[in-house]
Amino acid sequence: MQVIESSQVWKIEKECIANKTNGRGCEAVLEVEAVDIYLSYQHDNDKNYYLYTFRCPCCNKETIIPEDEIPLDVRRAILNIEQANGKKIMNLRKLGYR
């Protein structure tokens, strides 16, 4: 038997802790998919960092997901989605979305 098409969608459970701001998150436990994640930027000591971030639907605060918790192929696809207007559908398909 051979698998012809596999549509596994990457997801992770994260708690809303609002670690991007000084406030506190609502502590809701959320199932976050790759399409919920976007890049935000931080400037620190003359260096720019991009951060994988999601916004909580309950309290509207941002939480950062550590880079090592997101597989490399998913990080690349998120970066491609951010960089390429109009190629979003192609990159979403790489993540398992139809």
N, C-alpha and C positions, 0 to 999 in steps of 0.2 A: 504494500500500500504506500502511496506517495501523497504527501501534503501538497496540494496545488496552490492554495492561498491561505495564509494565516493572517488574521486581523486582530492581533493582540495590541490593545491600546495600553501604553504605559501610564500608570497612575501611582500616586503616593498619598498616604494619609499624613496630613500636617495639621498642627494646632495653630490657630490664629494667636500669635504672640506679639504682633506689631513691632518686630525688632528693627524695623527701618526708621521708626520714629521714637521719640522718648516716651510716648504714652504706652498704655497697656492694651493688648488685644482682648477680644471677648472670650478667648479660650475655646472657641468652637472647634471641633475636630472635623476637618474637611477632606474630602477626596479630591485631590488636585490632579488634573490631567495636564498634559503638555500644552494644550491650547489655552489653559488658564494662566500660564506663566509668560511673563514678558521681561524684557531687560530694563533695569533701571540703572542709573549711574551715580557714582559717588566719587567725589574729589577729595583726596587725602594726601597731604605733603607733596604737592606737585605731581601726583600720580592720579590717573583716572582708572576707576574699576567699574566693570559692569557686573551687576548682580541679578541673579534669577529671582524674580519677585512675583507674588500673586496678591490680589486684592480680595479681602474677605467679603463675601456677599452679605454678611450679617452686620458688620460694624464699619465696613468700607475702609479699613486700615490695611496697610501693606505689610507683608511678612516676607522675609528673605529666606530662600531655600539654599542651604550650602551647596556649592558646586559639586562636591563629592557625593551628594545624594541623588544626583541626576546622571543617568548613563550618558556616555560621551555622544552616542548617536542622537539622543534626544536633545542634548545641549546644542549640537551642530544644527539640528533641524530648527530649534527655537531661534538661533542666530540667523539662519537663512530666512525664516519667516519675517524676522525684524528687518532684514536688509533688502528683501526682494518684494516689492509691491507687485501684485499680479501673479506671482509664482507661489502664493500661499497654498493653493489647493494641492499643487504637486508635492510640496513639503509636508502637508498634512497627511497625504496618502502614504508617505514614507513612514509616518508615525503609526499607521494602521487605521486612520480615519477614512471614510468613503466619501 
